[in-house]
Amino acid sequence: MVLYGNTSEKAVVELADELISRPTPNPPGNEGKLVEYLIDRLESSPIAFELETTKVKPDRPNLIARAGDPAAGSLMLTGHMDTVPANADDWRTDPYELHREGDRLVGRGTSDMKCALAAKILAAEAYLGGDDPIGEIVLAFVVDEERGGSGTQALVKDGIDVDGAILGEPTNVNVGVAHKGAARYDITVRGENAHSGRPDKGVNAISKMQRVLRRLEELDEEMRGVRHELLTPGSSVTTTEISGGLAPNVIPAEASITVDWRFLPGMATDATWYDRRIEEMLDGLYLNGEPIDVEIDRWDFGRAVESPQNSDIVTAVKDAAREVGLSGETVGFNAGTDARYLVHDAGVPTVLFGPGDIEQDAHTVDESITVDDLVSTVQTYERAMELFFE
């Protein structure tokens, strides 16, 4: 198997550099400039891609590139163009210039996921430029994954119709077949201000919130007993933010927390189940004999995903990875991804595969991946296309 242009490492590193040098930190995203570059790059490709853009938000279009014969089936290689922000003062080098340090490439988006996008382009060109390629390859570059997934939601709403998808999340070049879901809540309790010298004249909202937190710890303990063989540590209910109080000498009249409930494939896919469970856990709370009124606002919900390990796309990526010298191990992904929309809303079997590690590399200062993993990603994508259409 020969990569397109016979310069696998040089070509993919140079293309990754082009993508990283066009910053897309979200917020605000502003993926439009990157889309302009990708259009120029794909229009100059030896492959005759059919290009289509869809406006998702101002200056934030999705880009779809198609080539090949859909009569023999379609495979989509997809990923998001936005990244999390980077504070340049914290980095050793400019986060939006690709730097090579030994065997590693450093820059914002190397892991999550501009290097994977570069790998997809070169792999698609290699496959489509080879001898008698079969099927249609769809390259989908989407916006806004880091802040809710509106890009892939638009892709699904527009009626994407493919037989399988490879999503370039950082799986440490393992085959990701499952990821957690998430329900997020803001919870507020209210009291009554008073001077802290006379706490009996007020109602302490923080004392109320202590009762709430104890109940949530009980729910977390219960949920941690729900396990999945590929996901760690299982389901969990975690308080991630807390606020309350006006001054050190004032009884607080309000306290609020943010709760992040991570759940597993096989658990409920309907948000109302989680709403009811939270409400049940926080019902019947009292402070000084008075009932505590708890305000619960769910502001985010993402479903968990698991792809059957015997599906065509999982088998193709596993076998491809092994053929290029990787383990081909199936793993879980302890974060949410756009696969939730592809699997649940579009019915597209989806695999996660890309360079970098979600826990060690993505979203970090001096984000980086190894060059070898990037090259292996190109090779795996290309071989997976061949195997998928056999």
Secondary structure as a PSIPRED ss2 file (coil, helix, strand):
# PSIPRED VFORMAT (PSIPRED V4.0)

   1 M C   1.000  0.000  0.000
   2 V C   1.000  0.000  0.000
   3 L C   1.000  0.000  0.000
   4 Y H   0.000  1.000  0.000
   5 G H   0.000  1.000  0.000
   6 N H   0.000  1.000  0.000
   7 T C   1.000  0.000  0.000
   8 S H   0.000  1.000  0.000
   9 E H   0.000  1.000  0.000
  10 K H   0.000  1.000  0.000
  11 A H   0.000  1.000  0.000
  12 V H   0.000  1.000  0.000
  13 V H   0.000  1.000  0.000
  14 E H   0.000  1.000  0.000
  15 L H   0.000  1.000  0.000
  16 A H   0.000  1.000  0.000
  17 D H   0.000  1.000  0.000
  18 E H   0.000  1.000  0.000
  19 L H   0.000  1.000  0.000
  20 I H   0.000  1.000  0.000
  21 S C   1.000  0.000  0.000
  22 R C   1.000  0.000  0.000
  23 P C   1.000  0.000  0.000
  24 T C   1.000  0.000  0.000
  25 P E   0.000  0.000  1.000
  26 N C   1.000  0.000  0.000
  27 P C   1.000  0.000  0.000
  28 P C   1.000  0.000  0.000
  29 G C   1.000  0.000  0.000
  30 N C   1.000  0.000  0.000
  31 E C   1.000  0.000  0.000
  32 G H   0.000  1.000  0.000
  33 K H   0.000  1.000  0.000
  34 L H   0.000  1.000  0.000
  35 V H   0.000  1.000  0.000
  36 E H   0.000  1.000  0.000
  37 Y H   0.000  1.000  0.000
  38 L H   0.000  1.000  0.000
  39 I H   0.000  1.000  0.000
  40 D H   0.000  1.000  0.000
  41 R H   0.000  1.000  0.000
  42 L H   0.000  1.000  0.000
  43 E H   0.000  1.000  0.000
  44 S C   1.000  0.000  0.000
  45 S C   1.000  0.000  0.000
  46 P C   1.000  0.000  0.000
  47 I C   1.000  0.000  0.000
  48 A C   1.000  0.000  0.000
  49 F C   1.000  0.000  0.000
  50 E E   0.000  0.000  1.000
  51 L E   0.000  0.000  1.000
  52 E E   0.000  0.000  1.000
  53 T E   0.000  0.000  1.000
  54 T E   0.000  0.000  1.000
  55 K E   0.000  0.000  1.000
  56 V E   0.000  0.000  1.000
  57 K E   0.000  0.000  1.000
  58 P C   1.000  0.000  0.000
  59 D C   1.000  0.000  0.000
  60 R E   0.000  0.000  1.000
  61 P E   0.000  0.000  1.000
  62 N E   0.000  0.000  1.000
  63 L E   0.000  0.000  1.000
  64 I E   0.000  0.000  1.000
  65 A E   0.000  0.000  1.000
  66 R E   0.000  0.000  1.000
  67 A E   0.000  0.000  1.000
  68 G E   0.000  0.000  1.000
  69 D C   1.000  0.000  0.000
  70 P H   0.000  1.000  0.000
  71 A H   0.000  1.000  0.000
  72 A H   0.000  1.000  0.000
  73 G C   1.000  0.000  0.000
  74 S E   0.000  0.000  1.000
  75 L E   0.000  0.000  1.000
  76 M E   0.000  0.000  1.000
  77 L E   0.000  0.000  1.000
  78 T E   0.000  0.000  1.000
  79 G E   0.000  0.000  1.000
  80 H E   0.000  0.000  1.000
  81 M C   1.000  0.000  0.000
  82 D C   1.000  0.000  0.000
  83 T E   0.000  0.000  1.000
  84 V C   1.000  0.000  0.000
  85 P C   1.000  0.000  0.000
  86 A C   1.000  0.000  0.000
  87 N C   1.000  0.000  0.000
  88 A H   0.000  1.000  0.000
  89 D H   0.000  1.000  0.000
  90 D H   0.000  1.000  0.000
  91 W C   1.000  0.000  0.000
  92 R C   1.000  0.000  0.000
  93 T C   1.000  0.000  0.000
  94 D C   1.000  0.000  0.000
  95 P C   1.000  0.000  0.000
  96 Y C   1.000  0.000  0.000
  97 E C   1.000  0.000  0.000
  98 L C   1.000  0.000  0.000
  99 H E   0.000  0.000  1.000
 100 R E   0.000  0.000  1.000
 101 E E   0.000  0.000  1.000
 102 G C   1.000  0.000  0.000
 103 D C   1.000  0.000  0.000
 104 R E   0.000  0.000  1.000
 105 L E   0.000  0.000  1.000
 106 V E   0.000  0.000  1.000
 107 G C   1.000  0.000  0.000
 108 R C   1.000  0.000  0.000
 109 G C   1.000  0.000  0.000
 110 T C   1.000  0.000  0.000
 111 S C   1.000  0.000  0.000
 112 D C   1.000  0.000  0.000
 113 M C   1.000  0.000  0.000
 114 K H   0.000  1.000  0.000
 115 C H   0.000  1.000  0.000
 116 A H   0.000  1.000  0.000
 117 L H   0.000  1.000  0.000
 118 A H   0.000  1.000  0.000
 119 A H   0.000  1.000  0.000
 120 K H   0.000  1.000  0.000
 121 I H   0.000  1.000  0.000
 122 L H   0.000  1.000  0.000
 123 A H   0.000  1.000  0.000
 124 A H   0.000  1.000  0.000
 125 E H   0.000  1.000  0.000
 126 A H   0.000  1.000  0.000
 127 Y H   0.000  1.000  0.000
 128 L H   0.000  1.000  0.000
 129 G C   1.000  0.000  0.000
 130 G C   1.000  0.000  0.000
 131 D C   1.000  0.000  0.000
 132 D C   1.000  0.000  0.000
 133 P C   1.000  0.000  0.000
 134 I C   1.000  0.000  0.000
 135 G C   1.000  0.000  0.000
 136 E E   0.000  0.000  1.000
 137 I E   0.000  0.000  1.000
 138 V E   0.000  0.000  1.000
 139 L E   0.000  0.000  1.000
 140 A E   0.000  0.000  1.000
 141 F E   0.000  0.000  1.000
 142 V E   0.000  0.000  1.000
 143 V C   1.000  0.000  0.000
 144 D C   1.000  0.000  0.000
 145 E C   1.000  0.000  0.000
 146 E C   1.000  0.000  0.000
 147 R C   1.000  0.000  0.000
 148 G C   1.000  0.000  0.000
 149 G C   1.000  0.000  0.000
 150 S H   0.000  1.000  0.000
 151 G H   0.000  1.000  0.000
 152 T H   0.000  1.000  0.000
 153 Q H   0.000  1.000  0.000
 154 A H   0.000  1.000  0.000
 155 L H   0.000  1.000  0.000
 156 V H   0.000  1.000  0.000
 157 K H   0.000  1.000  0.000
 158 D C   1.000  0.000  0.000
 159 G C   1.000  0.000  0.000
 160 I C   1.000  0.000  0.000
 161 D C   1.000  0.000  0.000
 162 V C   1.000  0.000  0.000
 163 D C   1.000  0.000  0.000
 164 G E   0.000  0.000  1.000
 165 A E   0.000  0.000  1.000
 166 I E   0.000  0.000  1.000
 167 L E   0.000  0.000  1.000
 168 G C   1.000  0.000  0.000
 169 E C   1.000  0.000  0.000
 170 P C   1.000  0.000  0.000
 171 T E   0.000  0.000  1.000
 172 N C   1.000  0.000  0.000
 173 V C   1.000  0.000  0.000
 174 N C   1.000  0.000  0.000
 175 V E   0.000  0.000  1.000
 176 G E   0.000  0.000  1.000
 177 V E   0.000  0.000  1.000
 178 A E   0.000  0.000  1.000
 179 H E   0.000  0.000  1.000
 180 K C   1.000  0.000  0.000
 181 G E   0.000  0.000  1.000
 182 A E   0.000  0.000  1.000
 183 A E   0.000  0.000  1.000
 184 R E   0.000  0.000  1.000
 185 Y E   0.000  0.000  1.000
 186 D E   0.000  0.000  1.000
 187 I E   0.000  0.000  1.000
 188 T E   0.000  0.000  1.000
 189 V E   0.000  0.000  1.000
 190 R E   0.000  0.000  1.000
 191 G C   1.000  0.000  0.000
 192 E E   0.000  0.000  1.000
 193 N C   1.000  0.000  0.000
 194 A E   0.000  0.000  1.000
 195 H E   0.000  0.000  1.000
 196 S C   1.000  0.000  0.000
 197 G C   1.000  0.000  0.000
 198 R C   1.000  0.000  0.000
 199 P H   0.000  1.000  0.000
 200 D H   0.000  1.000  0.000
 201 K H   0.000  1.000  0.000
 202 G C   1.000  0.000  0.000
 203 V E   0.000  0.000  1.000
 204 N C   1.000  0.000  0.000
 205 A H   0.000  1.000  0.000
 206 I H   0.000  1.000  0.000
 207 S H   0.000  1.000  0.000
 208 K H   0.000  1.000  0.000
 209 M H   0.000  1.000  0.000
 210 Q H   0.000  1.000  0.000
 211 R H   0.000  1.000  0.000
 212 V H   0.000  1.000  0.000
 213 L H   0.000  1.000  0.000
 214 R H   0.000  1.000  0.000
 215 R H   0.000  1.000  0.000
 216 L H   0.000  1.000  0.000
 217 E H   0.000  1.000  0.000
 218 E H   0.000  1.000  0.000
 219 L H   0.000  1.000  0.000
 220 D H   0.000  1.000  0.000
 221 E H   0.000  1.000  0.000
 222 E H   0.000  1.000  0.000
 223 M H   0.000  1.000  0.000
 224 R C   1.000  0.000  0.000
 225 G C   1.000  0.000  0.000
 226 V C   1.000  0.000  0.000
 227 R C   1.000  0.000  0.000
 228 H E   0.000  0.000  1.000
 229 E C   1.000  0.000  0.000
 230 L C   1.000  0.000  0.000
 231 L E   0.000  0.000  1.000
 232 T C   1.000  0.000  0.000
 233 P C   1.000  0.000  0.000
 234 G C   1.000  0.000  0.000
 235 S C   1.000  0.000  0.000
 236 S E   0.000  0.000  1.000
 237 V E   0.000  0.000  1.000
 238 T E   0.000  0.000  1.000
 239 T E   0.000  0.000  1.000
 240 T E   0.000  0.000  1.000
 241 E E   0.000  0.000  1.000
 242 I E   0.000  0.000  1.000
 243 S E   0.000  0.000  1.000
 244 G E   0.000  0.000  1.000
 245 G C   1.000  0.000  0.000
 246 L C   1.000  0.000  0.000
 247 A C   1.000  0.000  0.000
 248 P C   1.000  0.000  0.000
 249 N C   1.000  0.000  0.000
 250 V E   0.000  0.000  1.000
 251 I E   0.000  0.000  1.000
 252 P C   1.000  0.000  0.000
 253 A C   1.000  0.000  0.000
 254 E E   0.000  0.000  1.000
 255 A E   0.000  0.000  1.000
 256 S E   0.000  0.000  1.000
 257 I E   0.000  0.000  1.000
 258 T E   0.000  0.000  1.000
 259 V E   0.000  0.000  1.000
 260 D E   0.000  0.000  1.000
 261 W E   0.000  0.000  1.000
 262 R E   0.000  0.000  1.000
 263 F E   0.000  0.000  1.000
 264 L C   1.000  0.000  0.000
 265 P C   1.000  0.000  0.000
 266 G C   1.000  0.000  0.000
 267 M C   1.000  0.000  0.000
 268 A C   1.000  0.000  0.000
 269 T C   1.000  0.000  0.000
 270 D C   1.000  0.000  0.000
 271 A H   0.000  1.000  0.000
 272 T H   0.000  1.000  0.000
 273 W H   0.000  1.000  0.000
 274 Y H   0.000  1.000  0.000
 275 D H   0.000  1.000  0.000
 276 R H   0.000  1.000  0.000
 277 R H   0.000  1.000  0.000
 278 I H   0.000  1.000  0.000
 279 E H   0.000  1.000  0.000
 280 E H   0.000  1.000  0.000
 281 M H   0.000  1.000  0.000
 282 L C   1.000  0.000  0.000
 283 D C   1.000  0.000  0.000
 284 G C   1.000  0.000  0.000
 285 L C   1.000  0.000  0.000
 286 Y E   0.000  0.000  1.000
 287 L E   0.000  0.000  1.000
 288 N C   1.000  0.000  0.000
 289 G C   1.000  0.000  0.000
 290 E E   0.000  0.000  1.000
 291 P E   0.000  0.000  1.000
 292 I C   1.000  0.000  0.000
 293 D C   1.000  0.000  0.000
 294 V E   0.000  0.000  1.000
 295 E E   0.000  0.000  1.000
 296 I E   0.000  0.000  1.000
 297 D E   0.000  0.000  1.000
 298 R E   0.000  0.000  1.000
 299 W E   0.000  0.000  1.000
 300 D E   0.000  0.000  1.000
 301 F E   0.000  0.000  1.000
 302 G E   0.000  0.000  1.000
 303 R C   1.000  0.000  0.000
 304 A C   1.000  0.000  0.000
 305 V E   0.000  0.000  1.000
 306 E E   0.000  0.000  1.000
 307 S C   1.000  0.000  0.000
 308 P C   1.000  0.000  0.000
 309 Q C   1.000  0.000  0.000
 310 N C   1.000  0.000  0.000
 311 S C   1.000  0.000  0.000
 312 D H   0.000  1.000  0.000
 313 I H   0.000  1.000  0.000
 314 V H   0.000  1.000  0.000
 315 T H   0.000  1.000  0.000
 316 A H   0.000  1.000  0.000
 317 V H   0.000  1.000  0.000
 318 K H   0.000  1.000  0.000
 319 D H   0.000  1.000  0.000
 320 A H   0.000  1.000  0.000
 321 A H   0.000  1.000  0.000
 322 R H   0.000  1.000  0.000
 323 E H   0.000  1.000  0.000
 324 V C   1.000  0.000  0.000
 325 G C   1.000  0.000  0.000
 326 L C   1.000  0.000  0.000
 327 S C   1.000  0.000  0.000
 328 G C   1.000  0.000  0.000
 329 E C   1.000  0.000  0.000
 330 T E   0.000  0.000  1.000
 331 V E   0.000  0.000  1.000
 332 G E   0.000  0.000  1.000
 333 F E   0.000  0.000  1.000
 334 N C   1.000  0.000  0.000
 335 A C   1.000  0.000  0.000
 336 G C   1.000  0.000  0.000
 337 T C   1.000  0.000  0.000
 338 D C   1.000  0.000  0.000
 339 A H   0.000  1.000  0.000
 340 R H   0.000  1.000  0.000
 341 Y H   0.000  1.000  0.000
 342 L H   0.000  1.000  0.000
 343 V H   0.000  1.000  0.000
 344 H H   0.000  1.000  0.000
 345 D C   1.000  0.000  0.000
 346 A C   1.000  0.000  0.000
 347 G C   1.000  0.000  0.000
 348 V C   1.000  0.000  0.000
 349 P C   1.000  0.000  0.000
 350 T E   0.000  0.000  1.000
 351 V E   0.000  0.000  1.000
 352 L E   0.000  0.000  1.000
 353 F C   1.000  0.000  0.000
 354 G C   1.000  0.000  0.000
 355 P C   1.000  0.000  0.000
 356 G C   1.000  0.000  0.000
 357 D E   0.000  0.000  1.000
 358 I C   1.000  0.000  0.000
 359 E C   1.000  0.000  0.000
 360 Q C   1.000  0.000  0.000
 361 D C   1.000  0.000  0.000
 362 A C   1.000  0.000  0.000
 363 H C   1.000  0.000  0.000
 364 T C   1.000  0.000  0.000
 365 V C   1.000  0.000  0.000
 366 D C   1.000  0.000  0.000
 367 E C   1.000  0.000  0.000
 368 S E   0.000  0.000  1.000
 369 I E   0.000  0.000  1.000
 370 T E   0.000  0.000  1.000
 371 V H   0.000  1.000  0.000
 372 D H   0.000  1.000  0.000
 373 D H   0.000  1.000  0.000
 374 L H   0.000  1.000  0.000
 375 V H   0.000  1.000  0.000
 376 S H   0.000  1.000  0.000
 377 T H   0.000  1.000  0.000
 378 V H   0.000  1.000  0.000
 379 Q H   0.000  1.000  0.000
 380 T H   0.000  1.000  0.000
 381 Y H   0.000  1.000  0.000
 382 E H   0.000  1.000  0.000
 383 R H   0.000  1.000  0.000
 384 A H   0.000  1.000  0.000
 385 M H   0.000  1.000  0.000
 386 E H   0.000  1.000  0.000
 387 L H   0.000  1.000  0.000
 388 F H   0.000  1.000  0.000
 389 F C   1.000  0.000  0.000
 390 E C   1.000  0.000  0.000
